[in-house]
Every structure is written in structure tokens, then in C-alpha cells.
Amino acid sequence: PEATTDLSTQTQTRILALRSSYLFQGLDFRRLLQVLEIGQERRLASGEVLLEAGQQMNAFYLVLHGSLELTALAPTDAERVPSRSWYLGGVVGDRWMYRGRGAPGEVKAKGKTLVLELSKPAFRAMLLQNPVLGIELMERITSQ
């Protein structure tokens, strides 16, 4: 069993979010702490836009608290319609970043939201330090 009693409640909550994620579930505690170390927390107000439609990606995001919603243009291009939501542990933009695509629509906070921003350079450096982990995580990203 991993000892987490010395960690702050805040860190334990972030570890829970990582473990809830398709990308990071199953990683050992040490690796999860590495992910937290390379990320930057970003607080979003309700309705605040995280990504604009078509925005090129140099980072991806993990929802630590709250939720995000993707809205895309309707077929008439007249209105935006909700098409996807992410909650605790949701990973946003990983595939778009690695496939060289822009965001397919606007991504904004639904209520107060906290995300962990993982920049492509920092994430890549972490993967290069551990190629086995890198292969596993890239397979998860590309299989989604």
C-alpha cells in the first residue's frame, strides 16, 4: 500500500483526478506525482473559454475540479451546440495536440473549474525520461 497520509488533501484530490483519467489510471504513485510536477494549474471562472475553435494545441488539460464543455457549430453554422463534456479526470486536447489538429470547437468551463495544463514540451520530456511509460501513454492517446 502506498503511504499518502503525509500528503495534503489538495494533492490527494489531484492524485484521485489522475487515477480517474483514462490516460493516467494504473500508473504508480511516483509517476502520478511526476505528472503533477510538470503540470500548471489553471482556474477558470464559469463560462470562461479555455480553447477557441481551431486553436492549435501546445498543451492538453486534465479536469481536477468542475467540468468543461465543448461546443461546436451546428450544421447551419448559426449557433453553437454542446457536443461533449468532461468532468473529474477528463482529459481534453491530448489527441488534438498529438494529431496536429486544432480544437474542433470552443471549450469552456461549466461553473468554476480547475484544470491541470500539461504542455507538450514538459510532457514529452517526461516521456523521454521513461520510454516504456512513453510508449504506454502514447498508445492510450492514439487508441482513443
N, CA, C and O atoms as a GROMACS GRO file, in nm:
protein
  576
    1PRO      N    1   0.083  -0.120   0.000
    1PRO     CA    2   0.000   0.000   0.000
    1PRO      C    3   0.087   0.125   0.000
    1PRO      O    4   0.191   0.131   0.065
    2GLU      N    5   0.042   0.223  -0.074
    2GLU     CA    6   0.118   0.347  -0.084
    2GLU      C    7   0.078   0.440   0.029
    2GLU      O    8  -0.040   0.459   0.056
    3ALA      N    9   0.178   0.497   0.094
    3ALA     CA   10   0.150   0.588   0.205
    3ALA      C   11   0.117   0.726   0.150
    3ALA      O   12   0.200   0.789   0.084
    4THR      N   13  -0.004   0.772   0.177
    4THR     CA   14  -0.044   0.905   0.131
    4THR      C   15  -0.087   0.992   0.247
    4THR      O   16  -0.136   1.103   0.226
    5THR      N   17  -0.070   0.943   0.370
    5THR     CA   18  -0.118   1.019   0.485
    5THR      C   19  -0.042   1.149   0.505
    5THR      O   20  -0.096   1.240   0.568
    6ASP      N   21   0.080   1.160   0.456
    6ASP     CA   22   0.158   1.281   0.473
    6ASP      C   23   0.127   1.385   0.365
    6ASP      O   24   0.175   1.498   0.374
    7LEU      N   25   0.050   1.349   0.266
    7LEU     CA   26   0.019   1.442   0.158
    7LEU      C   27  -0.098   1.531   0.197
    7LEU      O   28  -0.186   1.491   0.272
    8SER      N   29  -0.097   1.652   0.144
    8SER     CA   30  -0.208   1.742   0.169
    8SER      C   31  -0.335   1.686   0.104
    8SER      O   32  -0.328   1.606   0.011
    9THR      N   33  -0.448   1.729   0.154
    9THR     CA   34  -0.576   1.689   0.095
    9THR      C   35  -0.582   1.734  -0.050
    9THR      O   36  -0.636   1.663  -0.136
   10GLN      N   37  -0.526   1.852  -0.078
   10GLN     CA   38  -0.525   1.905  -0.214
   10GLN      C   39  -0.449   1.811  -0.308
   10GLN      O   40  -0.498   1.780  -0.417
   11THR      N   41  -0.332   1.765  -0.268
   11THR     CA   42  -0.253   1.673  -0.350
   11THR      C   43  -0.325   1.540  -0.366
   11THR      O   44  -0.326   1.483  -0.475
   12GLN      N   45  -0.386   1.491  -0.260
   12GLN     CA   46  -0.459   1.365  -0.269
   12GLN      C   47  -0.576   1.376  -0.368
   12GLN      O   48  -0.604   1.282  -0.442
   13THR      N   49  -0.643   1.491  -0.369
   13THR     CA   50  -0.753   1.514  -0.462
   13THR      C   51  -0.703   1.514  -0.606
   13THR      O   52  -0.769   1.461  -0.694
   14ARG      N   53  -0.587   1.572  -0.630
   14ARG     CA   54  -0.528   1.576  -0.764
   14ARG      C   55  -0.485   1.437  -0.809
   14ARG      O   56  -0.501   1.401  -0.926
   15ILE      N   57  -0.431   1.359  -0.717
   15ILE     CA   58  -0.394   1.220  -0.748
   15ILE      C   59  -0.520   1.141  -0.786
   15ILE      O   60  -0.516   1.061  -0.879
   16LEU      N   61  -0.629   1.163  -0.713
   16LEU     CA   62  -0.756   1.096  -0.745
   16LEU      C   63  -0.801   1.132  -0.887
   16LEU      O   64  -0.847   1.046  -0.961
   17ALA      N   65  -0.788   1.259  -0.924
   17ALA     CA   66  -0.827   1.301  -1.059
   17ALA      C   67  -0.742   1.230  -1.164
   17ALA      O   68  -0.794   1.183  -1.265
   18LEU      N   69  -0.611   1.220  -1.140
   18LEU     CA   70  -0.522   1.149  -1.233
   18LEU      C   71  -0.562   1.002  -1.244
   18LEU      O   72  -0.567   0.946  -1.353
   19ARG      N   73  -0.588   0.941  -1.130
   19ARG     CA   74  -0.626   0.798  -1.131
   19ARG      C   75  -0.761   0.775  -1.197
   19ARG      O   76  -0.789   0.664  -1.242
   20SER      N   77  -0.844   0.879  -1.204
   20SER     CA   78  -0.975   0.869  -1.269
   20SER      C   79  -0.965   0.885  -1.420
   20SER      O   80  -1.062   0.861  -1.492
   21SER      N   81  -0.851   0.926  -1.468
   21SER     CA   82  -0.830   0.956  -1.608
   21SER      C   83  -0.796   0.831  -1.688
   21SER      O   84  -0.722   0.745  -1.640
   22TYR      N   85  -0.848   0.821  -1.810
   22TYR     CA   86  -0.813   0.708  -1.896
   22TYR      C   87  -0.662   0.704  -1.922
   22TYR      O   88  -0.604   0.597  -1.937
   23LEU      N   89  -0.601   0.820  -1.927
   23LEU     CA   90  -0.460   0.829  -1.964
   23LEU      C   91  -0.366   0.787  -1.852
   23LEU      O   92  -0.265   0.722  -1.877
   24PHE      N   93  -0.399   0.823  -1.729
   24PHE     CA   94  -0.306   0.801  -1.618
   24PHE      C   95  -0.347   0.691  -1.522
   24PHE      O   96  -0.272   0.659  -1.429
   25GLN      N   97  -0.465   0.632  -1.541
   25GLN     CA   98  -0.507   0.525  -1.449
   25GLN      C   99  -0.407   0.410  -1.456
   25GLN      O  100  -0.356   0.376  -1.563
   26GLY      N  101  -0.381   0.352  -1.342
   26GLY     CA  102  -0.290   0.239  -1.337
   26GLY      C  103  -0.144   0.277  -1.320
   26GLY      O  104  -0.060   0.190  -1.298
   27LEU      N  105  -0.111   0.407  -1.330
   27LEU     CA  106   0.028   0.446  -1.307
   27LEU      C  107   0.059   0.441  -1.158
   27LEU      O  108  -0.029   0.464  -1.075
   28ASP      N  109   0.184   0.411  -1.126
   28ASP     CA  110   0.219   0.407  -0.985
   28ASP      C  111   0.224   0.549  -0.927
   28ASP      O  112   0.229   0.648  -1.000
   29PHE      N  113   0.221   0.555  -0.796
   29PHE     CA  114   0.213   0.682  -0.724
   29PHE      C  115   0.324   0.778  -0.762
   29PHE      O  116   0.300   0.898  -0.778
   30ARG      N  117   0.445   0.728  -0.776
   30ARG     CA  118   0.561   0.812  -0.811
   30ARG      C  119   0.541   0.879  -0.947
   30ARG      O  120   0.571   0.998  -0.963
   31ARG      N  121   0.490   0.804  -1.044
   31ARG     CA  122   0.464   0.859  -1.178
   31ARG      C  123   0.354   0.965  -1.173
   31ARG      O  124   0.363   1.068  -1.240
   32LEU      N  125   0.251   0.940  -1.093
   32LEU     CA  126   0.144   1.037  -1.080
   32LEU      C  127   0.197   1.169  -1.022
   32LEU      O  128   0.157   1.277  -1.066
   33LEU      N  129   0.285   1.160  -0.924
   33LEU     CA  130   0.345   1.282  -0.869
   33LEU      C  131   0.428   1.354  -0.974
   33LEU      O  132   0.430   1.478  -0.978
   34GLN      N  133   0.497   1.280  -1.061
   34GLN     CA  134   0.573   1.342  -1.170
   34GLN      C  135   0.480   1.420  -1.263
   34GLN      O  136   0.514   1.531  -1.306
   35VAL      N  137   0.365   1.364  -1.293
   35VAL     CA  138   0.270   1.433  -1.380
   35VAL      C  139   0.226   1.563  -1.313
   35VAL      O  140   0.220   1.667  -1.379
   36LEU      N  141   0.195   1.558  -1.185
   36LEU     CA  142   0.155   1.679  -1.114
   36LEU      C  143   0.267   1.784  -1.116
   36LEU      O  144   0.240   1.904  -1.129
   37GLU      N  145   0.392   1.739  -1.104
   37GLU     CA  146   0.504   1.832  -1.102
   37GLU      C  147   0.524   1.905  -1.234
   37GLU      O  148   0.565   2.021  -1.234
   38ILE      N  149   0.496   1.840  -1.346
   38ILE     CA  150   0.518   1.905  -1.475
   38ILE      C  151   0.400   1.991  -1.519
   38ILE      O  152   0.411   2.070  -1.613
   39GLY      N  153   0.287   1.975  -1.452
   39GLY     CA  154   0.167   2.050  -1.490
   39GLY      C  155   0.156   2.184  -1.421
   39GLY      O  156   0.217   2.208  -1.317
   40GLN      N  157   0.076   2.270  -1.480
   40GLN     CA  158   0.045   2.401  -1.423
   40GLN      C  159  -0.106   2.407  -1.400
   40GLN      O  160  -0.184   2.381  -1.491
   41GLU      N  161  -0.146   2.441  -1.279
   41GLU     CA  162  -0.288   2.453  -1.251
   41GLU      C  163  -0.342   2.582  -1.310
   41GLU      O  164  -0.275   2.686  -1.312
   42ARG      N  165  -0.464   2.573  -1.357
   42ARG     CA  166  -0.530   2.689  -1.417
   42ARG      C  167  -0.676   2.693  -1.370
   42ARG      O  168  -0.751   2.598  -1.390
   43ARG      N  169  -0.713   2.802  -1.307
   43ARG     CA  170  -0.850   2.821  -1.257
   43ARG      C  171  -0.932   2.894  -1.362
   43ARG      O  172  -0.887   2.992  -1.421
   44LEU      N  173  -1.053   2.844  -1.386
   44LEU     CA  174  -1.142   2.904  -1.485
   44LEU      C  175  -1.272   2.944  -1.417
   44LEU      O  176  -1.328   2.868  -1.338
   45ALA      N  177  -1.319   3.064  -1.448
   45ALA     CA  178  -1.450   3.109  -1.399
   45ALA      C  179  -1.558   3.043  -1.483
   45ALA      O  180  -1.532   2.998  -1.595
   46SER      N  181  -1.678   3.039  -1.432
   46SER     CA  182  -1.790   2.983  -1.507
   46SER      C  183  -1.805   3.056  -1.640
   46SER      O  184  -1.812   3.179  -1.644
   47GLY      N  185  -1.809   2.980  -1.748
   47GLY     CA  186  -1.824   3.037  -1.882
   47GLY      C  187  -1.694   3.081  -1.947
   47GLY      O  188  -1.693   3.120  -2.064
   48GLU      N  189  -1.583   3.077  -1.873
   48GLU     CA  190  -1.454   3.119  -1.930
   48GLU      C  191  -1.409   3.020  -2.037
   48GLU      O  192  -1.418   2.899  -2.019
   49VAL      N  193  -1.360   3.073  -2.147
   49VAL     CA  194  -1.316   2.991  -2.259
   49VAL      C  195  -1.173   2.943  -2.234
   49VAL      O  196  -1.083   3.022  -2.209
   50LEU      N  197  -1.155   2.813  -2.241
   50LEU     CA  198  -1.022   2.752  -2.229
   50LEU      C  199  -0.957   2.742  -2.367
   50LEU      O  200  -0.839   2.773  -2.383
   51LEU      N  201  -1.035   2.700  -2.467
   51LEU     CA  202  -0.984   2.682  -2.603
   51LEU      C  203  -1.085   2.740  -2.703
   51LEU      O  204  -1.206   2.722  -2.689
   52GLU      N  205  -1.032   2.809  -2.801
   52GLU     CA  206  -1.115   2.860  -2.910
   52GLU      C  207  -1.122   2.755  -3.020
   52GLU      O  208  -1.030   2.674  -3.036
   53ALA      N  209  -1.230   2.756  -3.096
   53ALA     CA  210  -1.242   2.665  -3.211
   53ALA      C  211  -1.126   2.688  -3.306
   53ALA      O  212  -1.096   2.802  -3.342
   54GLY      N  213  -1.059   2.580  -3.347
   54GLY     CA  214  -0.947   2.588  -3.440
   54GLY      C  215  -0.813   2.618  -3.376
   54GLY      O  216  -0.710   2.614  -3.443
   55GLN      N  217  -0.812   2.649  -3.247
   55GLN     CA  218  -0.687   2.683  -3.178
   55GLN      C  219  -0.590   2.566  -3.183
   55GLN      O  220  -0.626   2.453  -3.151
   56GLN      N  221  -0.467   2.594  -3.225
   56GLN     CA  222  -0.365   2.490  -3.229
   56GLN      C  223  -0.321   2.457  -3.087
   56GLN      O  224  -0.314   2.544  -3.001
   57MET      N  225  -0.294   2.332  -3.065
   57MET     CA  226  -0.268   2.283  -2.931
   57MET      C  227  -0.119   2.268  -2.904
   57MET      O  228  -0.047   2.203  -2.980
   58ASN      N  229  -0.074   2.328  -2.794
   58ASN     CA  230   0.062   2.307  -2.746
   58ASN      C  231   0.058   2.255  -2.603
   58ASN      O  232   0.160   2.251  -2.534
   59ALA      N  233  -0.062   2.215  -2.560
   59ALA     CA  234  -0.082   2.160  -2.426
   59ALA      C  235  -0.214   2.083  -2.428
   59ALA      O  236  -0.297   2.101  -2.517
   60PHE      N  237  -0.231   1.998  -2.328
   60PHE     CA  238  -0.361   1.938  -2.307
   60PHE      C  239  -0.395   1.953  -2.160
   60PHE      O  240  -0.311   1.995  -2.080
   61TYR      N  241  -0.518   1.920  -2.123
   61TYR     CA  242  -0.571   1.956  -1.992
   61TYR      C  243  -0.639   1.838  -1.925
   61TYR      O  244  -0.703   1.755  -1.990
   62LEU      N  245  -0.624   1.832  -1.793
   62LEU     CA  246  -0.690   1.732  -1.711
   62LEU      C  247  -0.781   1.805  -1.613
   62LEU      O  248  -0.736   1.896  -1.543
   63VAL      N  249  -0.907   1.767  -1.608
   63VAL     CA  250  -1.002   1.832  -1.518
   63VAL      C  251  -0.976   1.782  -1.375
   63VAL      O  252  -0.986   1.663  -1.346
   64LEU      N  253  -0.942   1.877  -1.286
   64LEU     CA  254  -0.919   1.845  -1.146
   64LEU      C  255  -1.044   1.870  -1.062
   64LEU      O  256  -1.067   1.802  -0.962
   65HIS      N  257  -1.123   1.968  -1.103
   65HIS     CA  258  -1.246   2.003  -1.032
   65HIS      C  259  -1.337   2.077  -1.129
   65HIS      O  260  -1.290   2.155  -1.212
   66GLY      N  261  -1.467   2.052  -1.120
   66GLY     CA  262  -1.561   2.119  -1.208
   66GLY      C  263  -1.577   2.042  -1.338
   66GLY      O  264  -1.560   1.921  -1.342
   67SER      N  265  -1.610   2.116  -1.444
   67SER     CA  266  -1.629   2.049  -1.573
   67SER      C  267  -1.608   2.146  -1.688
   67SER      O  268  -1.615   2.268  -1.672
   68LEU      N  269  -1.582   2.088  -1.804
   68LEU     CA  270  -1.563   2.163  -1.928
   68LEU      C  271  -1.663   2.112  -2.031
   68LEU      O  272  -1.707   1.998  -2.026
   69GLU      N  273  -1.699   2.201  -2.124
   69GLU     CA  274  -1.792   2.163  -2.228
   69GLU      C  275  -1.739   2.210  -2.363
   69GLU      O  276  -1.693   2.323  -2.378
   70LEU      N  277  -1.746   2.120  -2.461
   70LEU     CA  278  -1.710   2.152  -2.600
   70LEU      C  279  -1.837   2.191  -2.672
   70LEU      O  280  -1.935   2.117  -2.670
   71THR      N  281  -1.836   2.306  -2.737
   71THR     CA  282  -1.948   2.343  -2.822
   71THR      C  283  -1.895   2.362  -2.963
   71THR      O  284  -1.792   2.426  -2.984
   72ALA      N  285  -1.966   2.307  -3.056
   72ALA     CA  286  -1.926   2.315  -3.197
   72ALA      C  287  -2.035   2.385  -3.274
   72ALA      O  288  -2.149   2.393  -3.229
   73LEU      N  289  -2.000   2.434  -3.391
   73LEU     CA  290  -2.101   2.499  -3.474
   73LEU      C  291  -2.203   2.396  -3.521
   73LEU      O  292  -2.167   2.284  -3.560
   74ALA      N  293  -2.329   2.435  -3.518
   74ALA     CA  294  -2.435   2.350  -3.570
   74ALA      C  295  -2.422   2.344  -3.721
   74ALA      O  296  -2.352   2.427  -3.780
   75PRO      N  297  -2.487   2.247  -3.786
   75PRO     CA  298  -2.477   2.236  -3.932
   75PRO      C  299  -2.511   2.365  -4.006
   75PRO      O  300  -2.463   2.388  -4.117
   76THR      N  301  -2.593   2.448  -3.946
   76THR     CA  302  -2.629   2.575  -4.012
   76THR      C  303  -2.523   2.683  -3.990
   76THR      O  304  -2.531   2.791  -4.048
   77ASP      N  305  -2.424   2.654  -3.906
   77ASP     CA  306  -2.320   2.749  -3.866
   77ASP      C  307  -2.378   2.872  -3.796
   77ASP      O  308  -2.307   2.972  -3.780
   78ALA      N  309  -2.502   2.866  -3.755
   78ALA     CA  310  -2.566   2.981  -3.692
   78ALA      C  311  -2.556   2.980  -3.541
   78ALA      O  312  -2.558   3.085  -3.477
   79GLU      N  313  -2.546   2.861  -3.484
   79GLU     CA  314  -2.542   2.853  -3.338
   79GLU      C  315  -2.445   2.744  -3.294
   79GLU      O  316  -2.414   2.651  -3.369
   80ARG      N  317  -2.400   2.758  -3.171
   80ARG     CA  318  -2.313   2.657  -3.114
   80ARG      C  319  -2.397   2.560  -3.034
   80ARG      O  320  -2.489   2.600  -2.962
   81VAL      N  321  -2.366   2.433  -3.046
   81VAL     CA  322  -2.440   2.331  -2.972
   81VAL      C  323  -2.343   2.249  -2.887
   81VAL      O  324  -2.235   2.215  -2.933
   82PRO      N  325  -2.382   2.218  -2.762
   82PRO     CA  326  -2.295   2.135  -2.679
   82PRO      C  327  -2.277   1.999  -2.744
   82PRO      O  328  -2.374   1.938  -2.791
   83SER      N  329  -2.154   1.951  -2.747
   83SER     CA  330  -2.132   1.821  -2.809
   83SER      C  331  -2.053   1.724  -2.721
   83SER      O  332  -2.050   1.604  -2.749
   84ARG      N  333  -1.990   1.774  -2.616
   84ARG     CA  334  -1.914   1.685  -2.528
   84ARG      C  335  -1.884   1.757  -2.398
   84ARG      O  336  -1.864   1.879  -2.396
   85SER      N  337  -1.880   1.682  -2.289
   85SER     CA  338  -1.844   1.738  -2.159
   85SER      C  339  -1.737   1.652  -2.094
   85SER      O  340  -1.728   1.532  -2.120
   86TRP      N  341  -1.656   1.714  -2.010
   86TRP     CA  342  -1.553   1.644  -1.934
   86TRP      C  343  -1.569   1.680  -1.787
   86TRP      O  344  -1.600   1.795  -1.754
   87TYR      N  345  -1.549   1.582  -1.701
   87TYR     CA  346  -1.561   1.601  -1.556
   87TYR      C  347  -1.431   1.554  -1.490
   87TYR      O  348  -1.330   1.538  -1.558
   88LEU      N  349  -1.433   1.532  -1.359
   88LEU     CA  350  -1.314   1.491  -1.285
   88LEU      C  351  -1.237   1.382  -1.359
   88LEU      O  352  -1.293   1.277  -1.391
   89GLY      N  353  -1.110   1.407  -1.386
   89GLY     CA  354  -1.026   1.309  -1.454
   89GLY      C  355  -1.036   1.314  -1.606
   89GLY      O  356  -0.965   1.240  -1.674
   90GLY      N  357  -1.123   1.397  -1.659
   90GLY     CA  358  -1.136   1.408  -1.804
   90GLY      C  359  -1.012   1.471  -1.866
   90GLY      O  360  -0.957   1.567  -1.812
   91VAL      N  361  -0.969   1.418  -1.978
   91VAL     CA  362  -0.851   1.468  -2.049
   91VAL      C  363  -0.898   1.538  -2.177
   91VAL      O  364  -0.968   1.478  -2.259
   92VAL      N  365  -0.859   1.662  -2.192
   92VAL     CA  366  -0.906   1.745  -2.303
   92VAL      C  367  -0.787   1.788  -2.390
   92VAL      O  368  -0.693   1.850  -2.340
   93GLY      N  369  -0.793   1.755  -2.518
   93GLY     CA  370  -0.695   1.806  -2.613
   93GLY      C  371  -0.574   1.720  -2.639
   93GLY      O  372  -0.489   1.757  -2.721
   94ASP      N  373  -0.562   1.606  -2.573
   94ASP     CA  374  -0.444   1.522  -2.592
   94ASP      C  375  -0.434   1.472  -2.736
   94ASP      O  376  -0.328   1.481  -2.798
   95ARG      N  377  -0.544   1.419  -2.788
   95ARG     CA  378  -0.543   1.367  -2.926
   95ARG      C  379  -0.529   1.481  -3.026
   95ARG      O  380  -0.457   1.466  -3.125
   96TRP      N  381  -0.595   1.592  -3.002
   96TRP     CA  382  -0.585   1.705  -3.094
   96TRP      C  383  -0.441   1.752  -3.103
   96TRP      O  384  -0.391   1.784  -3.211
   97MET      N  385  -0.372   1.756  -2.988
   97MET     CA  386  -0.234   1.803  -2.983
   97MET      C  387  -0.143   1.708  -3.061
   97MET      O  388  -0.063   1.752  -3.143
   98TYR      N  389  -0.154   1.578  -3.035
   98TYR     CA  390  -0.063   1.483  -3.098
   98TYR      C  391  -0.098   1.450  -3.242
   98TYR      O  392  -0.016   1.395  -3.316
   99ARG      N  393  -0.218   1.483  -3.283
   99ARG     CA  394  -0.255   1.461  -3.423
   99ARG      C  395  -0.241   1.590  -3.504
   99ARG      O  396  -0.272   1.593  -3.623
  100GLY      N  397  -0.195   1.697  -3.440
  100GLY     CA  398  -0.172   1.823  -3.509
  100GLY      C  399  -0.300   1.893  -3.551
  100GLY      O  400  -0.300   1.970  -3.648
  101ARG      N  401  -0.407   1.868  -3.480
  101ARG     CA  402  -0.535   1.930  -3.512
  101ARG      C  403  -0.565   2.042  -3.413
  101ARG      O  404  -0.522   2.038  -3.298
  102GLY      N  405  -0.639   2.139  -3.460
  102GLY     CA  406  -0.688   2.242  -3.371
  102GLY      C  407  -0.810   2.192  -3.296
  102GLY      O  408  -0.867   2.088  -3.329
  103ALA      N  409  -0.849   2.266  -3.194
  103ALA     CA  410  -0.970   2.231  -3.120
  103ALA      C  411  -1.089   2.233  -3.215
  103ALA      O  412  -1.104   2.327  -3.292
  104PRO      N  413  -1.175   2.130  -3.210
  104PRO     CA  414  -1.287   2.122  -3.304
  104PRO      C  415  -1.402   2.217  -3.270
  104PRO      O  416  -1.498   2.228  -3.346
  105GLY      N  417  -1.392   2.285  -3.160
  105GLY     CA  418  -1.494   2.380  -3.119
  105GLY      C  419  -1.444   2.456  -2.998
  105GLY      O  420  -1.329   2.440  -2.957
  106GLU      N  421  -1.529   2.535  -2.941
  106GLU     CA  422  -1.494   2.612  -2.822
  106GLU      C  423  -1.508   2.524  -2.698
  106GLU      O  424  -1.607   2.453  -2.682
  107VAL      N  425  -1.407   2.528  -2.611
  107VAL     CA  426  -1.412   2.454  -2.485
  107VAL      C  427  -1.415   2.557  -2.373
  107VAL      O  428  -1.325   2.641  -2.362
  108LYS      N  429  -1.520   2.550  -2.291
  108LYS     CA  430  -1.532   2.647  -2.183
  108LYS      C  431  -1.575   2.579  -2.054
  108LYS      O  432  -1.627   2.468  -2.054
  109ALA      N  433  -1.553   2.650  -1.943
  109ALA     CA  434  -1.587   2.599  -1.810
  109ALA      C  435  -1.737   2.605  -1.787
  109ALA      O  436  -1.803   2.704  -1.820
  110LYS      N  437  -1.789   2.497  -1.730
  110LYS     CA  438  -1.928   2.493  -1.684
  110LYS      C  439  -1.921   2.508  -1.532
  110LYS      O  440  -1.904   2.409  -1.461
  111GLY      N  441  -1.932   2.626  -1.484
  111GLY     CA  442  -1.911   2.652  -1.341
  111GLY      C  443  -1.763   2.672  -1.315
  111GLY      O  444  -1.681   2.662  -1.406
  112LYS      N  445  -1.729   2.699  -1.190
  112LYS     CA  446  -1.588   2.716  -1.153
  112LYS      C  447  -1.515   2.584  -1.178
  112LYS      O  448  -1.561   2.478  -1.135
  113THR      N  449  -1.403   2.593  -1.246
  113THR     CA  450  -1.331   2.472  -1.287
  113THR      C  451  -1.182   2.489  -1.265
  113THR      O  452  -1.127   2.598  -1.283
  114LEU      N  453  -1.117   2.381  -1.226
  114LEU     CA  454  -0.972   2.378  -1.210
  114LEU      C  455  -0.917   2.270  -1.301
  114LEU      O  456  -0.961   2.155  -1.296
  115VAL      N  457  -0.819   2.307  -1.385
  115VAL     CA  458  -0.757   2.209  -1.474
  115VAL      C  459  -0.607   2.208  -1.451
  115VAL      O  460  -0.548   2.304  -1.401
  116LEU      N  461  -0.546   2.097  -1.487
  116LEU     CA  462  -0.401   2.084  -1.488
  116LEU      C  463  -0.358   2.092  -1.633
  116LEU      O  464  -0.394   2.007  -1.715
  117GLU      N  465  -0.280   2.194  -1.666
  117GLU     CA  466  -0.232   2.212  -1.802
  117GLU      C  467  -0.098   2.139  -1.816
  117GLU      O  468  -0.005   2.163  -1.740
  118LEU      N  469  -0.091   2.050  -1.914
  118LEU     CA  470   0.031   1.974  -1.940
  118LEU      C  471   0.084   2.016  -2.077
  118LEU      O  472   0.029   1.979  -2.180
  119SER      N  473   0.191   2.093  -2.075
  119SER     CA  474   0.246   2.143  -2.201
  119SER      C  475   0.312   2.029  -2.278
  119SER      O  476   0.364   1.934  -2.219
  120LYS      N  477   0.311   2.041  -2.409
  120LYS     CA  478   0.371   1.938  -2.494
  120LYS      C  479   0.520   1.922  -2.463
  120LYS      O  480   0.566   1.808  -2.450
  121PRO      N  481   0.597   2.031  -2.451
  121PRO     CA  482   0.741   2.012  -2.419
  121PRO      C  483   0.765   1.942  -2.285
  121PRO      O  484   0.852   1.855  -2.276
  122ALA      N  485   0.691   1.980  -2.181
  122ALA     CA  486   0.712   1.918  -2.050
  122ALA      C  487   0.668   1.772  -2.050
  122ALA      O  488   0.736   1.686  -1.993
  123PHE      N  489   0.555   1.743  -2.115
  123PHE     CA  490   0.505   1.606  -2.122
  123PHE      C  491   0.603   1.519  -2.202
  123PHE      O  492   0.633   1.406  -2.163
  124ARG      N  493   0.650   1.573  -2.312
  124ARG     CA  494   0.745   1.499  -2.395
  124ARG      C  495   0.874   1.469  -2.319
  124ARG      O  496   0.927   1.358  -2.327
  125ALA      N  497   0.925   1.567  -2.245
  125ALA     CA  498   1.048   1.546  -2.166
  125ALA      C  499   1.028   1.435  -2.063
  125ALA      O  500   1.116   1.352  -2.042
  126MET      N  501   0.911   1.434  -1.999
  126MET     CA  502   0.882   1.328  -1.901
  126MET      C  503   0.881   1.191  -1.969
  126MET      O  504   0.932   1.094  -1.915
  127LEU      N  505   0.820   1.185  -2.089
  127LEU     CA  506   0.813   1.057  -2.160
  127LEU      C  507   0.951   1.010  -2.207
  127LEU      O  508   0.980   0.891  -2.206
  128LEU      N  509   1.035   1.104  -2.247
  128LEU     CA  510   1.169   1.068  -2.292
  128LEU      C  511   1.255   1.014  -2.178
  128LEU      O  512   1.346   0.934  -2.201
  129GLN      N  513   1.226   1.057  -2.055
  129GLN     CA  514   1.299   1.005  -1.939
  129GLN      C  515   1.261   0.860  -1.909
  129GLN      O  516   1.338   0.788  -1.845
  130ASN      N  517   1.144   0.819  -1.954
  130ASN     CA  518   1.098   0.683  -1.931
  130ASN      C  519   1.030   0.632  -2.058
  130ASN      O  520   0.907   0.642  -2.069
  131PRO      N  521   1.105   0.578  -2.153
  131PRO     CA  522   1.049   0.535  -2.280
  131PRO      C  523   0.937   0.431  -2.269
  131PRO      O  524   0.844   0.433  -2.350
  132VAL      N  525   0.944   0.342  -2.172
  132VAL     CA  526   0.839   0.241  -2.157
  132VAL      C  527   0.707   0.310  -2.122
  132VAL      O  528   0.602   0.277  -2.178
  133LEU      N  529   0.712   0.404  -2.029
  133LEU     CA  530   0.594   0.482  -1.994
  133LEU      C  531   0.547   0.561  -2.115
  133LEU      O  532   0.427   0.570  -2.142
  134GLY      N  533   0.640   0.619  -2.188
  134GLY     CA  534   0.607   0.697  -2.307
  134GLY      C  535   0.529   0.616  -2.409
  134GLY      O  536   0.430   0.663  -2.464
  135ILE      N  537   0.574   0.496  -2.434
  135ILE     CA  538   0.505   0.409  -2.531
  135ILE      C  539   0.364   0.377  -2.482
  135ILE      O  540   0.268   0.384  -2.558
  136GLU      N  541   0.353   0.343  -2.355
  136GLU     CA  542   0.222   0.308  -2.299
  136GLU      C  543   0.124   0.425  -2.309
  136GLU      O  544   0.010   0.407  -2.351
  137LEU      N  545   0.168   0.545  -2.271
  137LEU     CA  546   0.079   0.660  -2.274
  137LEU      C  547   0.044   0.702  -2.417
  137LEU      O  548  -0.070   0.738  -2.445
  138MET      N  549   0.140   0.696  -2.507
  138MET     CA  550   0.111   0.731  -2.647
  138MET      C  551   0.014   0.631  -2.710
  138MET      O  552  -0.069   0.669  -2.792
  139GLU      N  553   0.024   0.504  -2.672
  139GLU     CA  554  -0.073   0.405  -2.721
  139GLU      C  555  -0.213   0.436  -2.670
  139GLU      O  556  -0.311   0.420  -2.742
  140ARG      N  557  -0.222   0.480  -2.544
  140ARG     CA  558  -0.353   0.517  -2.489
  140ARG      C  559  -0.411   0.638  -2.564
  140ARG      O  560  -0.529   0.639  -2.598
  141ILE      N  561  -0.328   0.737  -2.590
  141ILE     CA  562  -0.375   0.857  -2.659
  141ILE      C  563  -0.424   0.823  -2.799
  141ILE      O  564  -0.532   0.866  -2.839
  142THR      N  565  -0.346   0.748  -2.873
  142THR     CA  566  -0.381   0.721  -3.013
  142THR      C  567  -0.493   0.620  -3.027
  142THR      O  568  -0.554   0.611  -3.134
  143SER      N  569  -0.522   0.542  -2.924
  143SER     CA  570  -0.630   0.444  -2.934
  143SER      C  571  -0.766   0.502  -2.899
  143SER      O  572  -0.868   0.437  -2.919
  144GLN      N  573  -0.769   0.622  -2.848
  144GLN     CA  574  -0.898   0.684  -2.810
  144GLN      C  575  -0.971   0.738  -2.929
  144GLN      O  576  -1.081   0.792  -2.914
   0.00000   0.00000   0.00000
